[in-house]
Amino acid sequence: MVRNVECMALIGCGGIGSWLLGPLLRFLNAERFQGAIHLWDGDRYSAGNAARQEFDFEHLGANKALGQAGIFTGRYPALRLRVHAEYVTSGNVHAAVCERALILVAVDNHPARALIARRAAELREVYVLSSGNETLDGNVHVTLRRGAKDLTVPLLARHPEVAHSLKGDRAEAGCEERVAQGETQLLVTNFLAAASLLAAFHALWTHGARHGRRKNTVVPQEVYFDAGNCAMALVPVNA
């Protein structure tokens, strides 16, 4: 379903994105993906990230998108990594979310998710996988648009609370500031969120292809995960 996208973007290279990027790039390299892969993040790695994010400690203090690119550019020279050392905002969202793109959203706040969702609704063809989590559980929502029509229920229609929340707005407190104020972020939850994003991506990538005895895969509307109960569940389109 998404094999013919012209580019991909990972928005957020921290708690979720840093665990997603390695296996995602390994897969895309094996698939000989020819499009550009854009990494977006305006944050920097701090000592507090070390307990739950995947990065080289030599990149402490470095921008997260630049740090991740530094790990993988030499490992996968055939892939076209493009770095944007900035947050996605109303000023640059048109560049970050564009036609015939697959967007993987691994941000830590609803305002950014809502901004990306509204931009996606303006496009004729775009695919957006948006992740989010609380302390132990969370979800990955799938937005598919083709021919200016929604093939899945858009994020803001299925989760209207995202449109109205200011929690985590970068104009307010960021992720690490919230951790300092006592809000818990766990490695296991971030890791499971990344795995759920990868699973949703793989379902879309392989949809319609033959894999062993399976002729097809289910198109997901959402993937829910719960680290506390070791659970992951897929909600198919139209469910």
C-alpha positions as CSV (number, residue, x, y, z in Angstrom):
1,M,0.0,0.0,0.0
2,V,2.8,2.5,0.8
3,R,5.6,1.1,-1.3
4,N,5.4,3.9,-3.8
5,V,5.8,6.8,-1.5
6,E,8.3,9.4,-2.6
7,C,9.7,10.1,0.8
8,M,9.4,9.3,4.5
9,A,9.7,11.4,7.6
10,L,10.3,10.4,11.2
11,I,9.1,13.3,13.4
12,G,10.6,12.9,16.8
13,C,13.9,11.1,17.4
14,G,13.7,10.7,21.2
15,G,11.9,8.2,23.5
16,I,10.0,6.4,20.7
17,G,11.8,7.5,17.5
18,S,15.3,6.4,18.7
19,W,14.1,2.8,19.2
20,L,12.1,2.8,15.9
21,L,14.8,4.2,13.6
22,G,17.3,1.3,13.7
23,P,15.0,-1.6,12.7
24,L,13.1,0.7,10.3
25,L,16.3,1.7,8.4
26,R,17.5,-1.9,8.4
27,F,14.2,-2.9,6.8
28,L,14.2,-0.1,4.2
29,N,17.8,-0.8,3.3
30,A,17.0,-4.4,2.6
31,E,14.0,-3.3,0.6
32,R,16.2,-0.9,-1.4
33,F,14.0,2.1,-0.7
34,Q,15.0,4.9,-3.0
35,G,13.2,7.9,-1.5
36,A,14.6,10.4,1.0
37,I,14.1,9.7,4.7
38,H,13.7,12.9,6.7
39,L,14.6,13.1,10.4
40,W,12.9,16.0,12.4
41,D,13.7,16.9,16.0
42,G,14.6,20.2,17.7
43,D,15.6,18.6,21.0
44,R,19.1,17.7,22.3
45,Y,20.2,14.5,24.1
46,S,20.7,15.0,27.9
47,A,22.0,12.7,30.6
48,G,18.4,12.1,31.7
49,N,17.6,10.5,28.3
50,A,20.2,7.7,28.9
51,A,17.8,5.5,30.9
52,R,15.2,5.2,28.2
53,Q,16.4,6.4,24.8
54,E,18.7,4.7,22.3
55,F,21.7,6.9,21.3
56,D,25.5,7.0,21.5
57,F,26.7,8.7,24.6
58,E,29.2,10.6,22.6
59,H,26.2,12.5,21.3
60,L,25.2,13.9,24.7
61,G,24.3,17.6,24.2
62,A,23.9,17.0,20.4
63,N,20.7,17.5,18.5
64,K,18.7,14.2,18.4
65,A,18.1,14.1,14.7
66,L,21.8,14.8,14.0
67,G,22.8,12.2,16.6
68,Q,20.6,9.5,15.0
69,A,21.8,10.4,11.5
70,G,25.4,10.1,12.8
71,I,24.8,6.5,13.9
72,F,23.1,5.3,10.7
73,T,24.5,7.3,7.8
74,G,27.7,5.2,7.6
75,R,25.9,2.0,8.3
76,Y,23.4,2.4,5.4
77,P,25.1,4.6,2.8
78,A,22.5,3.7,0.2
79,L,19.8,5.3,2.2
80,R,19.2,9.1,1.7
81,L,19.0,10.5,5.2
82,R,18.0,14.1,5.5
83,V,18.3,15.9,8.9
84,H,16.1,18.8,10.1
85,A,17.4,19.9,13.5
86,E,14.2,21.6,14.4
87,Y,10.7,20.9,15.8
88,V,7.8,20.7,13.4
89,T,5.8,23.9,13.8
90,S,3.1,25.8,11.9
91,G,6.0,27.5,10.1
92,N,7.5,24.3,8.6
93,V,4.8,21.7,8.7
94,H,4.2,22.1,5.0
95,A,7.7,21.0,4.3
96,A,7.6,18.1,6.9
97,V,4.2,16.7,5.8
98,C,3.9,16.7,2.0
99,E,2.2,14.8,-0.9
100,R,3.0,11.1,-1.4
101,A,4.8,10.9,1.9
102,L,4.8,8.4,4.7
103,I,5.0,10.2,8.1
104,L,5.9,8.4,11.3
105,V,5.0,10.6,14.2
106,A,6.9,9.9,17.5
107,V,6.4,13.2,19.3
108,D,5.6,13.6,23.0
109,N,2.7,16.0,22.8
110,H,-0.8,16.4,21.4
111,P,-0.5,19.9,19.9
112,A,2.2,18.6,17.5
113,R,0.1,15.5,16.6
114,A,-2.9,17.8,15.9
115,L,-0.8,20.1,13.8
116,I,0.5,17.2,11.7
117,A,-3.1,15.8,11.4
118,R,-4.5,19.1,10.2
119,R,-1.8,19.4,7.6
120,A,-2.4,15.8,6.4
121,A,-6.1,16.6,5.9
122,E,-5.1,19.2,3.2
123,L,-3.3,16.7,1.0
124,R,-4.5,14.4,-1.7
125,E,-2.2,11.5,-0.8
126,V,-0.4,11.0,2.5
127,Y,0.0,8.2,5.1
128,V,0.5,9.2,8.7
129,L,1.2,6.8,11.6
130,S,1.0,8.7,14.9
131,S,2.1,7.2,18.2
132,G,1.5,8.3,21.7
133,N,1.7,6.8,25.2
134,E,1.1,7.3,28.9
135,T,3.1,5.6,31.6
136,L,2.4,2.0,30.6
137,D,0.1,2.0,27.6
138,G,-0.7,3.9,24.4
139,N,-1.6,3.6,20.7
140,V,-0.6,4.1,17.1
141,H,-3.2,5.7,14.9
142,V,-3.2,5.2,11.2
143,T,-4.3,7.9,8.8
144,L,-4.5,7.0,5.1
145,R,-5.5,9.5,2.4
146,R,-5.6,8.8,-1.3
147,G,-7.3,10.8,-4.0
148,A,-8.2,13.5,-1.4
149,K,-10.3,10.9,0.4
150,D,-9.9,9.3,3.8
151,L,-9.4,5.6,3.7
152,T,-9.3,5.4,7.6
153,V,-10.9,7.6,10.2
154,P,-8.6,10.6,10.7
155,L,-6.9,11.2,14.0
156,L,-8.8,14.2,15.1
157,A,-12.2,12.6,14.3
158,R,-11.3,9.4,16.2
159,H,-9.6,11.2,19.0
160,P,-11.0,14.7,19.3
161,E,-9.2,15.1,22.7
162,V,-6.0,15.5,20.7
163,A,-7.3,18.6,19.0
164,H,-8.0,20.4,22.3
165,S,-5.2,19.4,24.5
166,L,-2.3,21.7,25.4
167,K,-0.5,19.0,27.4
168,G,3.2,18.9,26.4
169,D,2.9,21.9,24.1
170,R,6.5,23.0,23.3
171,A,5.3,26.5,24.2
172,E,4.7,25.0,27.7
173,A,6.7,22.2,29.3
174,G,8.6,19.7,27.2
175,C,9.0,16.0,27.8
176,E,12.2,16.2,30.0
177,E,10.8,19.1,32.0
178,R,7.7,17.0,32.7
179,V,9.9,14.1,33.8
180,A,11.7,16.5,36.2
181,Q,8.3,17.5,37.6
182,G,7.5,13.9,38.4
183,E,5.8,12.5,35.3
184,T,7.1,9.0,34.6
185,Q,8.6,7.9,31.3
186,L,9.5,4.3,31.0
187,L,11.9,2.6,28.6
188,V,9.6,-0.5,28.2
189,T,6.7,1.7,27.1
190,N,8.7,3.8,24.7
191,F,10.1,0.5,23.2
192,L,6.7,-1.0,22.9
193,A,5.4,2.2,21.2
194,A,8.2,1.9,18.7
195,A,7.5,-1.8,18.1
196,S,3.8,-0.9,17.5
197,L,4.7,1.8,15.0
198,L,7.0,-0.7,13.2
199,A,4.2,-3.3,13.2
200,A,1.7,-0.8,11.7
201,F,4.2,0.3,9.1
202,H,5.0,-3.3,8.1
203,A,1.3,-4.1,7.8
204,L,0.9,-1.3,5.3
205,W,4.1,-2.0,3.5
206,T,3.2,-5.7,2.9
207,H,-0.5,-5.2,2.3
208,G,-1.5,-7.0,-0.9
209,A,1.8,-8.9,-1.1
210,R,2.3,-12.6,-0.7
211,H,4.2,-13.6,2.4
212,G,4.5,-17.3,3.0
213,R,1.0,-18.7,3.2
214,R,-0.6,-15.3,3.8
215,K,-1.8,-13.5,0.7
216,N,-2.7,-10.4,2.5
217,T,-2.4,-8.4,5.7
218,V,-5.0,-6.4,7.6
219,V,-5.0,-2.6,7.1
220,P,-4.8,-1.2,10.7
221,Q,-6.9,1.7,11.9
222,E,-5.1,1.6,15.3
223,V,-2.7,-0.5,17.3
224,Y,-3.1,-0.5,21.0
225,F,-0.4,-1.6,23.4
226,D,-0.1,-2.1,27.2
227,A,3.3,-2.8,28.7
228,G,1.8,-3.5,32.1
229,N,-0.2,-6.5,30.7
230,C,2.3,-7.5,27.9
231,A,-0.4,-6.9,25.3
232,M,-0.8,-5.5,21.8
233,A,-4.0,-5.4,19.8
234,L,-4.8,-4.3,16.3
235,V,-8.1,-2.6,15.3
236,P,-8.7,-3.1,11.6
237,V,-10.2,-0.4,9.3
238,N,-14.0,-0.1,9.6
239,A,-14.0,-1.7,13.1
